Amino acid sequence: MPARWVLFLIYSVLLVYYFVTIKNKMRYFKNVNKWRQYILVCIDEMHDKHYWADVIFCPDPVKSSLFSLEPYTQLYIGLEWAFLRSPFLNGNSWQGHDSLQNIVLSLGGADPCHLMNRLLDVLVQFPISINVVTGNQVVIDSRFFQNSSINIHIGISASELVYLYQNSDAAFLSASTMCLEAFAIGIPVASGYYVNNQIALYEYLCQINAIYPLGDLKQNDFEAKIISLFAGGGKLNPYVIKYSDCKSEIMNIFSSLL
């Protein structure tokens, strides 16, 4: 085949590729424009992707510079932007005591590191009433069910948890959304972490003095920290976030998008 025909064939293939590419790009932007007729809101702390959303609510303490966004995207970062369950949005209603007489203990709905029994072994040394809030997957030693100072609540509702927070003196929690729910009620919190995705929140809560720090719950030093707390009189300072006010701000943001 003559060289000029080879060049013509290559040119033809490139020309077809160019027009196909342009056509695909036009179809893409047409779909984007059609998609932009809708409002997209994301509630996410992940920053390993590009966001096309109109609004992003990130309740985790991360830097805004970590997010890849469109120019029109509104980004709201901070604990106050957490979307809590409805019963926690009625404002600070804690009615506890300055000293520790009744506490709530919870690690969430699961206990992959088998920490609940270790925590209870430490806490039962003190003259307090303990309300354990847990899920069906958490294995609690039978001897704790027979202890009159321990009440075990399995799979309770948000309203029931609010009642416990309102009428307890402190909450011993893992560094998770449960802490934010406790801040909404105003109950003082002692907290630690046991998985990697809890470390950033834990460190931030320590930085703003929102919790009594228990550290890594997989390590044995949390026992000494609990003993030290009770030896010092057991007084904890509450940290309050008025999520009822935050709810109004979030509603205003949604209204502005309409």
C-alpha positions in Angstrom: 0.0 0.0 0.0 1.4 3.4 -0.9 2.6 5.6 1.9 0.1 8.3 1.1 -2.8 5.8 1.6 -1.4 4.7 4.9 -1.3 8.3 6.0 -4.8 8.9 4.7 -6.0 5.8 6.7 -4.4 7.0 9.9 -5.8 10.5 9.4 -9.3 9.0 8.8 -9.1 6.9 12.0 -8.0 9.9 14.0 -10.8 12.1 12.5 -13.4 9.5 13.4 -11.9 9.2 17.0 -12.0 13.0 17.3 -15.7 13.3 16.3 -16.7 10.4 18.5 -14.9 12.0 21.4 -16.6 15.3 20.8 -20.0 13.6 20.6 -19.4 11.8 23.9 -18.3 15.0 25.6 -21.5 16.7 24.3 -23.6 13.8 25.6 -21.8 14.0 28.9 -22.3 17.7 29.4 -25.9 17.4 28.4 -26.4 14.7 31.1 -24.6 16.9 33.6 -26.9 19.9 32.8 -29.9 17.6 33.1 -28.5 16.3 36.5 -28.0 19.9 37.6 -31.8 20.4 37.5 -31.8 18.4 40.8 -30.3 19.2 44.2 -27.6 16.8 45.5 -26.7 16.9 49.2 -24.0 14.6 50.7 -23.5 13.7 54.3 -20.0 12.3 54.3 -16.5 12.6 55.8 -14.8 10.8 53.0 -12.4 13.0 50.9 -10.9 10.4 48.5 -13.2 11.4 45.6 -14.4 14.4 43.7 -17.8 15.8 44.7 -20.3 17.3 42.3 -22.8 17.9 45.1 -24.5 21.2 45.8 -23.9 20.9 49.6 -21.7 18.6 51.7 -22.2 18.2 55.5 -19.2 16.7 57.1 -19.5 16.2 60.9 -15.9 15.0 61.3 -13.1 17.4 62.2 -11.2 17.4 58.9 -9.6 20.2 56.8 -11.6 21.7 54.0 -8.5 21.6 51.8 -8.7 17.8 51.7 -11.9 17.9 49.6 -12.1 18.1 45.8 -15.2 20.2 45.0 -17.0 22.0 42.2 -16.9 25.9 42.5 -20.6 25.9 43.4 -20.3 23.3 46.2 -21.1 24.5 49.7 -19.0 22.7 52.4 -20.0 22.6 56.0 -17.5 21.0 58.4 -17.8 20.5 62.2 -19.5 18.5 64.9 -22.5 20.8 64.8 -23.4 19.5 61.3 -24.1 16.0 62.4 -27.5 14.7 61.5 -28.7 13.2 64.8 -31.8 11.2 65.6 -34.9 13.3 66.3 -35.2 12.8 70.1 -31.7 14.4 70.5 -32.7 17.6 68.9 -34.8 19.1 71.7 -31.9 20.8 73.4 -29.9 20.4 76.6 -32.0 18.6 79.2 -29.4 16.9 81.5 -30.5 16.6 85.1 -27.6 14.7 86.6 -25.4 15.3 89.6 -21.9 16.7 89.9 -20.6 13.5 91.5 -20.8 10.1 89.8 -23.7 8.0 91.1 -25.3 6.8 87.9 -23.5 6.3 84.6 -24.3 5.1 81.1 -21.8 2.7 79.5 -21.9 2.0 75.8 -19.5 1.0 73.0 -22.2 1.0 70.4 -24.1 -1.9 68.9 -21.0 -4.2 68.6 -17.9 -5.0 70.6 -15.4 -6.5 68.2 -12.5 -6.2 70.7 -14.4 -7.7 73.6 -14.0 -4.6 75.8 -17.3 -4.4 77.6 -16.5 -7.0 80.2 -13.1 -5.4 80.9 -14.8 -2.0 81.4 -17.4 -3.4 83.7 -14.7 -5.2 85.8 -13.2 -1.8 86.5 -16.5 0.2 87.1 -18.1 -2.3 89.5 -15.4 -1.5 92.0 -17.1 1.8 92.7 -20.5 2.5 94.5 -22.4 3.5 91.3 -25.3 2.3 89.3 -24.3 1.3 85.7 -26.7 1.4 82.7 -25.2 -0.7 80.0 -26.5 0.2 76.5 -25.6 -2.3 73.9 -26.7 -4.4 70.9 -27.5 -8.1 70.5 -24.0 -8.9 69.2 -22.2 -7.9 72.3 -21.4 -10.8 74.7 -21.7 -9.8 78.3 -20.5 -12.1 81.0 -23.5 -13.7 82.9 -22.1 -12.6 86.3 -22.9 -9.0 85.3 -26.6 -9.8 84.7 -26.7 -10.9 88.3 -25.2 -7.7 89.7 -27.9 -5.5 91.2 -25.9 -2.3 90.4 -25.9 -3.1 86.7 -28.9 -2.6 84.3 -28.4 -3.9 80.8 -30.4 -2.3 78.0 -30.3 -4.2 74.7 -31.4 -2.5 71.5 -33.2 0.4 73.1 -34.7 3.3 71.1 -33.3 6.8 70.8 -36.0 8.1 73.1 -35.0 5.6 75.8 -31.4 6.5 75.4 -32.2 10.2 75.8 -34.0 9.4 79.1 -30.9 7.5 80.4 -28.7 10.4 79.5 -31.0 12.9 81.1 -31.0 11.0 84.4 -27.4 9.9 84.6 -24.3 11.7 85.9 -21.9 10.7 83.1 -21.6 8.6 79.9 -18.7 6.3 79.2 -18.6 6.0 75.4 -16.5 5.1 72.5 -15.5 8.0 70.3 -18.3 8.0 67.9 -21.7 9.6 67.0 -22.8 8.5 70.5 -20.6 11.3 71.9 -22.4 13.8 69.8 -25.7 12.6 71.0 -24.5 12.9 74.5 -23.3 16.5 73.9 -26.8 17.3 72.6 -28.3 16.3 76.0 -25.5 17.9 77.9 -24.3 14.9 79.9 -20.6 14.8 80.7 -18.6 12.2 78.7 -15.6 10.0 79.3 -14.5 8.5 76.0 -11.8 6.3 74.4 -11.3 4.6 71.1 -10.7 1.1 69.9 -10.7 1.2 66.1 -8.7 3.5 63.7 -11.6 5.4 62.4 -12.4 6.7 65.9 -8.9 8.2 66.5 -9.4 11.5 64.6 -12.6 12.3 66.5 -11.2 11.2 69.8 -8.1 13.5 69.4 -10.3 16.4 68.3 -12.6 16.0 71.4 -9.5 15.9 73.6 -8.2 19.1 71.9 -11.4 21.0 72.7 -11.7 19.5 76.2 -15.1 18.0 75.4 -14.4 14.6 77.1 -12.5 13.0 79.9 -9.9 11.0 77.9 -9.6 7.3 78.4 -7.2 6.7 75.5 -6.9 3.5 73.5 -9.4 1.1 75.1 -7.4 -1.9 73.8 -4.6 -1.0 76.2 -4.7 -1.6 79.9 -4.0 2.0 81.0 -7.7 3.0 80.6 -8.2 1.2 83.9 -5.8 3.5 85.7 -7.5 6.5 84.1 -11.0 5.4 85.4 -9.6 4.8 88.9 -7.9 8.2 88.8 -11.2 9.8 87.8 -13.1 8.4 90.8 -10.2 9.0 93.2 -10.4 12.7 92.3 -14.0 12.9 93.2 -15.5 11.8 89.8 -16.4 15.3 88.7 -16.7 15.8 84.9 -17.5 18.9 83.0 -20.3 18.8 80.4 -19.8 19.8 76.8 -22.9 21.0 75.1 -23.8 21.4 71.4 -27.2 23.0 70.8 -28.3 20.8 67.9 -31.8 22.4 68.1 -30.2 25.6 66.8 -28.1 23.6 64.2 -31.3 22.1 62.9 -32.7 25.5 62.1 -29.5 26.4 60.3 -29.6 23.2 58.2 -33.2 23.9 57.3 -32.2 27.4 56.1 -29.5 25.9 54.0 -31.9 23.5 52.3 -34.4 26.3 51.8 -31.8 28.4 50.0 -31.3 25.6 47.5 -34.9 25.6 46.4 
